[in-house]
């Protein structure tokens, strides 16, 4: 099973990207976990550019989404919402429909006590518009992320291991259930 991780942050030392790297490091026999590396290279969305000649970066993003069985989105919160780079990427899939029916885990990690709850809510709202199949048990905000993983992206709080391994288990269960239908 192919799972695609997408970070809503372009920062090199982003805790949200670190969460995806941690997920990728988990040994899981049935899951091939890849992180999409080029979110920041997508052009600004414009319906006028969304045609058969869409840029190479947009085609690569759509192809990565089409090739995967499920998606893990991990995003920070900026100004009470998801970062513009993630919203821009999601906008590129409105007309092409790559998220339609696709199982998705939605995580928002933030240094605040609220844990990025507003970014999480806005992400869930957009995913509903894209007809994604959000997996509730694999979707949640993570407050005070700096107390759970280090700046180097290493786990500080052992409970985060259970939380993240649950993301992969729940996502895999939904993907397998969909394949059985």
Buried (B, 14 or more C-beta within 10 A) or exposed (E): BBBBBBBBBEEEEBBBBBBBBBBBEEEBEEBEBBBBEEBEBBEEBEEEEBEEEBBEBBBBBBEBBEEBBBBBBBBBBBEEBBBEBBBBBBBBBBEBBBBEEBBBBBBBBBBBEBBBBBBBBBBBEBBEEBEBBBBEEBBBBBBBBEEBBEEEBEBEBEEBEEBBBBBBBBBBBBBEEBEEE
